[in-house]
């Protein structure tokens, strides 16, 4: 069967909800042993229960990707439990709305600490483990914001642009060591974050604004976490073993039309 991860160990950051949860469920369903690296342990455990209900194997490890000590402890936990790491998905991230004028220094620091520093810390720890076991795959969650300009997404775009260039740097540095690194660049994906954003920003107009945000994609809808997870599975499988250093849009046609 194609697109299997049997016998593989995968660590996924921010797998307590949304895209990360979908990736954890998809990878476990494809045979991987999944480590859910999550700051919110209750959310992580909910994902673990979903995986277990589908006869998959998963464990939850507390991890704040913005903290070097927390990341080190989390990957030490993976090493104790599994002894190897085959796949790392750097999914944890936060959003921010604002231009350069109304983005505060605190806003920028917060975005940087999670979306950029977090990918760096986890990739550094993941590469060390992969080098010990002969290679692996790193997959980063970037965004179409790393490829085109988006209105009022100054800090967010900055952070995802950094994710894209980190992806290519890791791919180049470790291509001879059996480590592949790619990133996925989604347009809008319907996650709990989107629903929360609509409730807080457009109370009473949620359905209207949901349609507006959906129609931004030429296909007329948002993507689903499961669609992103399916692409992630392909890129982390042996069928994608000839692919590294690439950015894969999954955007409903945004970059074409």
Secondary structure, DSSP 4 states (H G I P E B T S, - for coil): --S--TT-EEEEETTTSHHHHHHHHHHHHTT-EEEEEES-HHHHHHHHHHHHHTT-EEEEEE--TT-HHHHHHHHHHHHHHHS---EEEE-------B-TTT--HHHHHHHIIIIIHHHHHHHHHHHHHHHHHT-EEEEEE--GGGTS--TTBHHHHHHHHHHHHHHHHHHHHHGGGTEEEEEEEES-EE-HHHHHHHHHHSTT-HHHHHHHHHHTSTTSS-EEHHHHHHHHHHHHSGGGTT--S-EEEE-TTTTT-
